[in-house]
């Protein structure tokens, strides 16, 4: 398991937070998810999900991932 902070552009309100949270909650391997305007903090199981898949999920929801900062691993 690894923790990451995703820096996300295009999030401006509570509705954006709900949208990003909803799509990331559905990704197998994502746990301990916290979303606020401009970022998502999450823990992921590397065996189940890749950084590219996380980026693609957020981008499909209409937002841009600027950076993924890994806390450990």
C-alpha positions as CSV (number, residue, x, y, z in Angstrom):
1,X,0.0,0.0,0.0
2,X,1.2,3.5,-0.8
3,X,-0.2,6.9,0.0
4,X,-0.4,9.7,-2.5
5,X,-1.7,13.2,-2.9
6,X,-3.1,14.0,-6.4
7,X,-3.0,17.7,-7.3
8,X,-6.0,18.4,-9.5
9,X,-6.9,21.4,-11.6
10,X,-10.4,22.4,-12.5
11,X,-12.0,21.7,-9.2
12,X,-13.8,24.9,-8.0
13,X,-16.6,23.8,-5.7
14,X,-18.2,21.1,-3.5
15,X,-19.8,19.5,-6.6
16,X,-16.4,19.0,-8.1
17,X,-15.2,17.4,-4.8
18,X,-18.2,15.0,-4.9
19,X,-17.5,14.1,-8.6
20,X,-13.8,13.3,-8.0
21,X,-14.6,11.4,-4.8
22,X,-17.3,9.4,-6.6
23,X,-15.1,8.3,-9.5
24,X,-12.0,7.4,-7.3
25,X,-14.1,5.4,-4.8
26,X,-15.0,3.1,-7.7
27,X,-11.4,2.3,-8.6
28,X,-10.4,-1.1,-7.2
29,X,-7.4,-0.8,-4.9
30,X,-8.2,2.8,-3.7
31,X,-8.8,3.2,0.1
32,X,-8.6,5.9,2.7
33,X,-9.8,8.5,0.3
34,X,-10.1,12.2,1.2
35,X,-11.0,14.9,-1.4
36,X,-11.1,18.6,-1.2
37,X,-11.0,21.4,-3.8
38,X,-7.7,21.0,-5.7
39,X,-6.5,17.7,-4.3
40,X,-7.3,14.1,-3.4
41,X,-5.4,12.1,-0.7
42,X,-5.6,8.4,-1.0
43,X,-4.0,5.1,-0.2
44,X,-3.7,2.6,-3.0
45,X,-2.8,-1.1,-3.5
46,X,-0.1,-1.1,-6.1
47,X,-1.1,-4.7,-7.1
48,X,-4.6,-3.4,-8.2
49,X,-4.2,0.1,-9.6
50,X,-1.5,2.2,-11.3
51,X,-0.8,5.9,-11.3
52,X,-1.8,6.1,-14.9
53,X,-5.2,4.5,-14.1
54,X,-5.8,7.0,-11.3
55,X,-4.9,9.9,-13.6
56,X,-7.2,8.6,-16.4
57,X,-10.1,8.2,-14.0
58,X,-9.9,11.8,-12.8
59,X,-9.4,13.1,-16.3
60,X,-12.4,11.2,-17.6
61,X,-14.4,13.0,-14.9
62,X,-13.4,16.3,-16.5
63,X,-10.5,17.4,-14.4
64,X,-6.7,17.7,-15.0
65,X,-4.2,15.9,-12.7
66,X,-1.1,18.2,-12.4
67,X,0.9,15.9,-10.2
68,X,0.8,12.8,-8.1
69,X,3.0,13.1,-5.0
70,X,3.8,9.7,-3.4
71,X,4.4,9.8,0.4
72,X,6.1,6.4,0.7
73,X,7.2,3.4,-1.2
